[in-house]
């Protein structure tokens, strides 16, 4: 368990990059979902 803690402390940049990538992935996923839902509710998309 201590080894993991030491690794995290010595790889702070890696940890920050992982956190950023996770947050970016969640944000992009939510954005895509929002855009998809928006397309469904617009009459212009339904007219096709």
C-alpha distance matrix in Angstrom:
0.0 3.8 5.4 5.3 6.6 8.9 10.0 11.0 12.8 14.6 15.5 16.9 20.1 18.5 16.6 20.0 21.9 19.8 20.4 24.0 24.6 23.3 25.6 28.4 28.2 28.4 31.3 33.2 32.8 34.2 36.9 38.0 38.1 40.1 42.5 43.0 43.8 46.1 48.0 48.6 50.1 52.5 56.0 56.3 53.5 55.0 58.4 57.4
3.8 0.0 3.8 5.4 5.0 6.2 8.6 9.9 10.6 12.3 14.1 15.5 18.9 18.0 16.4 19.6 21.7 20.3 20.9 24.3 25.2 24.5 26.5 29.2 29.4 29.8 32.4 34.4 34.4 35.7 38.2 39.5 39.9 41.7 44.1 44.8 45.6 47.8 49.8 50.6 52.0 54.2 57.8 58.0 55.3 57.0 60.4 59.3
5.4 3.8 0.0 3.8 5.4 5.1 6.1 8.6 9.9 10.5 12.1 14.3 17.3 15.9 15.0 18.5 20.1 18.8 20.0 23.3 23.8 23.4 25.8 28.2 28.3 29.1 31.7 33.3 33.5 35.1 37.5 38.6 39.1 41.2 43.3 43.9 45.1 47.2 48.9 49.9 51.5 53.6 57.1 57.1 54.3 56.2 59.4 58.2
5.3 5.4 3.8 0.0 3.8 5.5 5.0 6.2 8.7 9.9 10.4 12.2 15.0 13.3 11.9 15.5 17.1 15.4 16.5 19.9 20.4 19.8 22.2 24.6 24.6 25.4 28.0 29.7 29.7 31.4 33.8 34.8 35.4 37.4 39.5 40.2 41.3 43.4 45.2 46.1 47.7 49.8 53.4 53.4 50.6 52.4 55.7 54.5
6.6 5.0 5.4 3.8 0.0 3.8 5.4 5.1 6.2 8.7 9.9 10.7 14.2 13.4 11.6 14.6 16.9 15.8 16.2 19.5 20.7 20.1 22.0 24.6 25.2 25.7 28.0 30.0 30.3 31.6 33.9 35.4 35.9 37.6 39.9 40.8 41.8 43.7 45.7 46.7 48.1 50.1 53.8 53.8 51.3 53.2 56.5 55.5
8.9 6.2 5.1 5.5 3.8 0.0 3.8 5.5 5.2 6.1 8.5 10.2 13.5 13.1 12.3 15.2 17.4 16.9 17.8 20.7 21.9 21.9 23.8 26.1 26.9 27.8 29.9 31.7 32.4 33.8 35.9 37.3 38.2 39.9 41.9 42.9 44.1 45.9 47.8 49.0 50.5 52.3 56.0 55.8 53.3 55.4 58.6 57.4
10.0 8.6 6.1 5.0 5.4 3.8 0.0 3.8 5.5 5.2 6.0 8.6 11.3 10.1 9.8 13.2 14.7 14.0 15.6 18.3 19.1 19.4 21.7 23.6 24.2 25.5 27.6 29.1 29.7 31.5 33.5 34.6 35.7 37.6 39.3 40.3 41.7 43.6 45.2 46.5 48.2 49.9 53.5 53.2 50.6 52.7 55.8 54.5
11.0 9.9 8.6 6.2 5.1 5.5 3.8 0.0 3.8 5.5 5.1 6.0 9.2 8.3 6.8 10.0 12.1 11.4 12.3 15.2 16.4 16.6 18.5 20.7 21.5 22.5 24.5 26.2 27.0 28.5 30.5 31.9 32.9 34.5 36.4 37.6 38.9 40.6 42.4 43.8 45.2 47.0 50.6 50.4 47.9 50.1 53.2 52.1
12.8 10.6 9.9 8.7 6.2 5.2 5.5 3.8 0.0 3.8 5.5 5.6 9.2 9.9 8.8 11.0 13.6 13.9 14.3 16.8 18.6 19.0 20.4 22.5 23.9 24.8 26.5 28.4 29.5 30.8 32.5 34.2 35.3 36.7 38.6 40.0 41.2 42.7 44.7 46.2 47.4 49.1 52.8 52.6 50.2 52.5 55.6 54.6
14.6 12.3 10.5 9.9 8.7 6.1 5.2 5.5 3.8 0.0 3.8 5.9 8.5 9.1 9.5 11.7 13.6 14.3 15.6 17.6 19.0 20.1 21.7 23.4 24.6 26.1 27.7 29.2 30.5 32.1 33.6 35.1 36.5 38.0 39.6 41.0 42.5 43.9 45.7 47.3 48.8 50.2 53.9 53.4 51.0 53.4 56.4 55.2
15.5 14.1 12.1 10.4 9.9 8.5 6.0 5.1 5.5 3.8 0.0 3.8 5.5 5.3 6.3 8.7 10.0 10.7 12.4 14.2 15.4 16.6 18.5 19.9 21.1 22.8 24.3 25.6 26.9 28.8 30.1 31.5 33.0 34.6 36.0 37.4 39.1 40.5 42.1 43.8 45.4 46.7 50.4 49.8 47.4 49.8 52.8 51.5
16.9 15.5 14.3 12.2 10.7 10.2 8.6 6.0 5.6 5.9 3.8 0.0 3.8 5.4 5.0 6.0 8.5 9.8 10.4 12.1 14.0 15.2 16.4 18.0 19.7 21.1 22.3 23.9 25.5 26.9 28.2 29.9 31.4 32.6 34.2 35.9 37.3 38.5 40.4 42.2 43.4 44.8 48.5 48.0 45.8 48.3 51.3 50.2
20.1 18.9 17.3 15.0 14.2 13.5 11.3 9.2 9.2 8.5 5.5 3.8 0.0 3.8 5.4 5.0 6.1 8.6 9.8 10.3 12.0 14.1 15.2 16.0 18.0 19.9 20.7 21.9 23.9 25.5 26.4 28.0 29.9 31.1 32.3 34.0 35.8 36.8 38.4 40.5 41.8 42.9 46.6 45.9 43.7 46.4 49.1 47.9
18.5 18.0 15.9 13.3 13.4 13.1 10.1 8.3 9.9 9.1 5.3 5.4 3.8 0.0 3.8 5.5 5.1 6.2 8.6 9.8 10.4 12.2 14.2 15.1 16.2 18.3 19.8 20.7 22.2 24.2 25.3 26.5 28.3 29.9 31.1 32.5 34.4 35.7 37.1 39.0 40.6 41.9 45.5 44.8 42.3 44.9 47.7 46.3
16.6 16.4 15.0 11.9 11.6 12.3 9.8 6.8 8.8 9.5 6.3 5.0 5.4 3.8 0.0 3.8 5.4 5.1 6.2 8.5 9.8 10.6 12.3 14.1 15.2 16.6 18.3 19.8 21.0 22.6 24.2 25.6 27.0 28.5 30.1 31.5 33.0 34.4 36.2 37.8 39.3 40.8 44.4 44.0 41.6 44.0 47.0 45.9
20.0 19.6 18.5 15.5 14.6 15.2 13.2 10.0 11.0 11.7 8.7 6.0 5.0 5.5 3.8 0.0 3.8 5.5 5.1 6.1 8.5 9.9 10.5 12.0 14.0 15.4 16.3 18.0 19.7 21.0 22.2 24.0 25.6 26.7 28.2 30.0 31.4 32.5 34.4 36.3 37.5 38.8 42.5 42.1 39.9 42.4 45.3 44.4
21.9 21.7 20.1 17.1 16.9 17.4 14.7 12.1 13.6 13.6 10.0 8.5 6.1 5.1 5.4 3.8 0.0 3.8 5.5 5.0 6.0 8.5 9.9 10.2 11.9 14.1 15.1 16.0 17.8 19.7 20.6 22.0 23.9 25.3 26.4 28.0 29.9 30.9 32.5 34.5 36.0 37.1 40.7 40.0 37.8 40.4 43.2 42.0
19.8 20.3 18.8 15.4 15.8 16.9 14.0 11.4 13.9 14.3 10.7 9.8 8.6 6.2 5.1 5.5 3.8 0.0 3.8 5.4 5.1 6.1 8.6 9.8 10.4 12.3 14.1 15.1 16.2 18.2 19.7 20.9 22.3 24.1 25.5 26.7 28.4 29.9 31.5 33.1 34.8 36.2 39.8 39.3 36.8 39.2 42.2 40.9
20.4 20.9 20.0 16.5 16.2 17.8 15.6 12.3 14.3 15.6 12.4 10.4 9.8 8.6 6.2 5.1 5.5 3.8 0.0 3.8 5.5 5.1 6.2 8.5 9.8 10.7 12.2 14.1 15.3 16.6 18.2 19.9 21.1 22.4 24.3 25.7 27.0 28.4 30.4 31.9 33.2 34.8 38.5 38.3 35.9 38.2 41.3 40.4
24.0 24.3 23.3 19.9 19.5 20.7 18.3 15.2 16.8 17.6 14.2 12.1 10.3 9.8 8.5 6.1 5.0 5.4 3.8 0.0 3.8 5.4 5.2 5.9 8.4 9.9 10.4 11.9 13.9 15.2 16.1 18.0 19.7 20.8 22.2 24.0 25.5 26.5 28.4 30.3 31.6 32.8 36.5 36.0 33.9 36.4 39.3 38.4
24.6 25.2 23.8 20.4 20.7 21.9 19.1 16.4 18.6 19.0 15.4 14.0 12.0 10.4 9.8 8.5 6.0 5.1 5.5 3.8 0.0 3.8 5.5 5.0 6.0 8.6 9.8 10.3 11.9 14.0 15.0 16.1 18.0 19.6 20.8 22.2 24.0 25.3 26.8 28.6 30.3 31.5 35.1 34.5 32.0 34.5 37.4 36.2
23.3 24.5 23.4 19.8 20.1 21.9 19.4 16.6 19.0 20.1 16.6 15.2 14.1 12.2 10.6 9.9 8.5 6.1 5.1 5.4 3.8 0.0 3.8 5.5 5.1 6.2 8.6 9.9 10.5 12.3 14.1 15.4 16.4 18.2 20.0 21.1 22.5 24.2 25.9 27.3 28.9 30.5 34.1 33.9 31.3 33.5 36.7 35.7
25.6 26.5 25.8 22.2 22.0 23.8 21.7 18.5 20.4 21.7 18.5 16.4 15.2 14.2 12.3 10.5 9.9 8.6 6.2 5.2 5.5 3.8 0.0 3.8 5.4 5.1 6.1 8.6 9.8 10.6 12.1 14.2 15.3 16.3 18.3 19.9 21.0 22.3 24.4 26.0 27.1 28.7 32.4 32.3 30.1 32.3 35.5 34.8
28.4 29.2 28.2 24.6 24.6 26.1 23.6 20.7 22.5 23.4 19.9 18.0 16.0 15.1 14.1 12.0 10.2 9.8 8.5 5.9 5.0 5.5 3.8 0.0 3.8 5.5 5.0 6.0 8.4 9.8 10.3 12.1 14.0 15.1 16.3 18.1 19.8 20.7 22.5 24.5 25.8 26.9 30.6 30.1 27.9 30.5 33.4 32.5
28.2 29.4 28.3 24.6 25.2 26.9 24.2 21.5 23.9 24.6 21.1 19.7 18.0 16.2 15.2 14.0 11.9 10.4 9.8 8.4 6.0 5.1 5.4 3.8 0.0 3.8 5.4 5.2 6.0 8.5 9.8 10.5 12.1 14.0 15.3 16.4 18.2 19.7 21.1 22.8 24.5 26.0 29.5 29.0 26.5 28.8 31.8 30.7
28.4 29.8 29.1 25.4 25.7 27.8 25.5 22.5 24.8 26.1 22.8 21.1 19.9 18.3 16.6 15.4 14.1 12.3 10.7 9.9 8.6 6.2 5.1 5.5 3.8 0.0 3.8 5.6 5.1 6.1 8.5 10.0 10.5 12.1 14.2 15.3 16.4 18.1 20.1 21.4 22.7 24.6 28.2 28.2 25.7 27.8 31.0 30.3
31.3 32.4 31.7 28.0 28.0 29.9 27.6 24.5 26.5 27.7 24.3 22.3 20.7 19.8 18.3 16.3 15.1 14.1 12.2 10.4 9.8 8.6 6.1 5.0 5.4 3.8 0.0 3.8 5.4 5.2 6.1 8.7 9.9 10.4 12.2 14.2 15.3 16.3 18.4 20.2 21.2 22.6 26.3 26.2 24.1 26.5 29.6 29.1
33.2 34.4 33.3 29.7 30.0 31.7 29.1 26.2 28.4 29.2 25.6 23.9 21.9 20.7 19.8 18.0 16.0 15.1 14.1 11.9 10.3 9.9 8.6 6.0 5.2 5.6 3.8 0.0 3.8 5.4 5.0 6.1 8.5 9.7 10.5 12.2 14.1 15.1 16.5 18.6 20.1 21.2 24.8 24.2 21.9 24.5 27.4 26.5
32.8 34.4 33.5 29.7 30.3 32.4 29.7 27.0 29.5 30.5 26.9 25.5 23.9 22.2 21.0 19.7 17.8 16.2 15.3 13.9 11.9 10.5 9.8 8.4 6.0 5.1 5.4 3.8 0.0 3.8 5.4 5.2 6.2 8.6 10.0 10.6 12.3 14.2 15.5 16.9 18.7 20.4 23.8 23.6 21.0 23.1 26.2 25.3
34.2 35.7 35.1 31.4 31.6 33.8 31.5 28.5 30.8 32.1 28.8 26.9 25.5 24.2 22.6 21.0 19.7 18.2 16.6 15.2 14.0 12.3 10.6 9.8 8.5 6.1 5.2 5.4 3.8 0.0 3.8 5.5 5.1 6.0 8.6 9.8 10.5 12.1 14.3 15.5 16.7 18.5 22.2 22.4 20.1 22.1 25.4 25.0
36.9 38.2 37.5 33.8 33.9 35.9 33.5 30.5 32.5 33.6 30.1 28.2 26.4 25.3 24.2 22.2 20.6 19.7 18.2 16.1 15.0 14.1 12.1 10.3 9.8 8.5 6.1 5.0 5.4 3.8 0.0 3.8 5.4 5.0 6.2 8.6 9.9 10.4 12.4 14.5 15.5 16.7 20.3 20.2 18.1 20.6 23.5 23.2
38.0 39.5 38.6 34.8 35.4 37.3 34.6 31.9 34.2 35.1 31.5 29.9 28.0 26.5 25.6 24.0 22.0 20.9 19.9 18.0 16.1 15.4 14.2 12.1 10.5 10.0 8.7 6.1 5.2 5.5 3.8 0.0 3.8 5.4 5.1 6.1 8.6 9.7 10.6 12.6 14.6 15.6 19.1 18.6 16.0 18.4 21.4 20.6
38.1 39.9 39.1 35.4 35.9 38.2 35.7 32.9 35.3 36.5 33.0 31.4 29.9 28.3 27.0 25.6 23.9 22.3 21.1 19.7 18.0 16.4 15.3 14.0 12.1 10.5 9.9 8.5 6.2 5.1 5.4 3.8 0.0 3.8 5.5 5.1 6.2 8.5 10.0 10.9 12.7 14.6 18.0 18.3 15.6 17.3 20.7 20.2
40.1 41.7 41.2 37.4 37.6 39.9 37.6 34.5 36.7 38.0 34.6 32.6 31.1 29.9 28.5 26.7 25.3 24.1 22.4 20.8 19.6 18.2 16.3 15.1 14.0 12.1 10.4 9.7 8.6 6.0 5.0 5.4 3.8 0.0 3.8 5.5 5.1 6.1 8.7 10.1 10.8 12.5 16.2 16.7 14.6 16.6 19.8 20.0
42.5 44.1 43.3 39.5 39.9 41.9 39.3 36.4 38.6 39.6 36.0 34.2 32.3 31.1 30.1 28.2 26.4 25.5 24.3 22.2 20.8 20.0 18.3 16.3 15.3 14.2 12.2 10.5 10.0 8.6 6.2 5.1 5.5 3.8 0.0 3.8 5.4 4.9 6.3 8.8 10.1 10.8 14.3 14.0 12.0 14.5 17.4 17.2
43.0 44.8 43.9 40.2 40.8 42.9 40.3 37.6 40.0 41.0 37.4 35.9 34.0 32.5 31.5 30.0 28.0 26.7 25.7 24.0 22.2 21.1 19.9 18.1 16.4 15.3 14.2 12.2 10.6 9.8 8.6 6.1 5.1 5.5 3.8 0.0 3.8 5.4 5.2 6.6 9.1 10.4 13.5 13.4 10.5 12.5 15.7 15.2
43.8 45.6 45.1 41.3 41.8 44.1 41.7 38.9 41.2 42.5 39.1 37.3 35.8 34.4 33.0 31.4 29.9 28.4 27.0 25.5 24.0 22.5 21.0 19.8 18.2 16.4 15.3 14.1 12.3 10.5 9.9 8.6 6.2 5.1 5.4 3.8 0.0 3.8 5.4 5.2 6.6 9.0 12.3 13.3 10.9 12.0 15.6 15.9
46.1 47.8 47.2 43.4 43.7 45.9 43.6 40.6 42.7 43.9 40.5 38.5 36.8 35.7 34.4 32.5 30.9 29.9 28.4 26.5 25.3 24.2 22.3 20.7 19.7 18.1 16.3 15.1 14.2 12.1 10.4 9.7 8.5 6.1 4.9 5.4 3.8 0.0 3.8 5.4 5.3 6.4 10.2 10.9 9.3 11.2 14.2 15.0
48.0 49.8 48.9 45.2 45.7 47.8 45.2 42.4 44.7 45.7 42.1 40.4 38.4 37.1 36.2 34.4 32.5 31.5 30.4 28.4 26.8 25.9 24.4 22.5 21.1 20.1 18.4 16.5 15.5 14.3 12.4 10.6 10.0 8.7 6.3 5.2 5.4 3.8 0.0 3.8 5.6 5.5 8.5 8.3 5.9 8.3 11.2 11.4
48.6 50.6 49.9 46.1 46.7 49.0 46.5 43.8 46.2 47.3 43.8 42.2 40.5 39.0 37.8 36.3 34.5 33.1 31.9 30.3 28.6 27.3 26.0 24.5 22.8 21.4 20.2 18.6 16.9 15.5 14.5 12.6 10.9 10.1 8.8 6.6 5.2 5.4 3.8 0.0 3.8 5.7 7.9 9.1 6.4 6.8 10.5 11.2
50.1 52.0 51.5 47.7 48.1 50.5 48.2 45.2 47.4 48.8 45.4 43.4 41.8 40.6 39.3 37.5 36.0 34.8 33.2 31.6 30.3 28.9 27.1 25.8 24.5 22.7 21.2 20.1 18.7 16.7 15.5 14.6 12.7 10.8 10.1 9.1 6.6 5.3 5.6 3.8 0.0 3.8 6.4 8.8 7.7 7.8 11.1 12.9
52.5 54.2 53.6 49.8 50.1 52.3 49.9 47.0 49.1 50.2 46.7 44.8 42.9 41.9 40.8 38.8 37.1 36.2 34.8 32.8 31.5 30.5 28.7 26.9 26.0 24.6 22.6 21.2 20.4 18.5 16.7 15.6 14.6 12.5 10.8 10.4 9.0 6.4 5.5 5.7 3.8 0.0 3.8 5.4 5.6 6.7 9.0 11.1
56.0 57.8 57.1 53.4 53.8 56.0 53.5 50.6 52.8 53.9 50.4 48.5 46.6 45.5 44.4 42.5 40.7 39.8 38.5 36.5 35.1 34.1 32.4 30.6 29.5 28.2 26.3 24.8 23.8 22.2 20.3 19.1 18.0 16.2 14.3 13.5 12.3 10.2 8.5 7.9 6.4 3.8 0.0 3.8 5.4 5.0 6.1 9.1
56.3 58.0 57.1 53.4 53.8 55.8 53.2 50.4 52.6 53.4 49.8 48.0 45.9 44.8 44.0 42.1 40.0 39.3 38.3 36.0 34.5 33.9 32.3 30.1 29.0 28.2 26.2 24.2 23.6 22.4 20.2 18.6 18.3 16.7 14.0 13.4 13.3 10.9 8.3 9.1 8.8 5.4 3.8 0.0 3.8 5.5 5.3 7.2
53.5 55.3 54.3 50.6 51.3 53.3 50.6 47.9 50.2 51.0 47.4 45.8 43.7 42.3 41.6 39.9 37.8 36.8 35.9 33.9 32.0 31.3 30.1 27.9 26.5 25.7 24.1 21.9 21.0 20.1 18.1 16.0 15.6 14.6 12.0 10.5 10.9 9.3 5.9 6.4 7.7 5.6 5.4 3.8 0.0 3.8 5.5 5.9
55.0 57.0 56.2 52.4 53.2 55.4 52.7 50.1 52.5 53.4 49.8 48.3 46.4 44.9 44.0 42.4 40.4 39.2 38.2 36.4 34.5 33.5 32.3 30.5 28.8 27.8 26.5 24.5 23.1 22.1 20.6 18.4 17.3 16.6 14.5 12.5 12.0 11.2 8.3 6.8 7.8 6.7 5.0 5.5 3.8 0.0 3.8 5.5
58.4 60.4 59.4 55.7 56.5 58.6 55.8 53.2 55.6 56.4 52.8 51.3 49.1 47.7 47.0 45.3 43.2 42.2 41.3 39.3 37.4 36.7 35.5 33.4 31.8 31.0 29.6 27.4 26.2 25.4 23.5 21.4 20.7 19.8 17.4 15.7 15.6 14.2 11.2 10.5 11.1 9.0 6.1 5.3 5.5 3.8 0.0 3.8
57.4 59.3 58.2 54.5 55.5 57.4 54.5 52.1 54.6 55.2 51.5 50.2 47.9 46.3 45.9 44.4 42.0 40.9 40.4 38.4 36.2 35.7 34.8 32.5 30.7 30.3 29.1 26.5 25.3 25.0 23.2 20.6 20.2 20.0 17.2 15.2 15.9 15.0 11.4 11.2 12.9 11.1 9.1 7.2 5.9 5.5 3.8 0.0
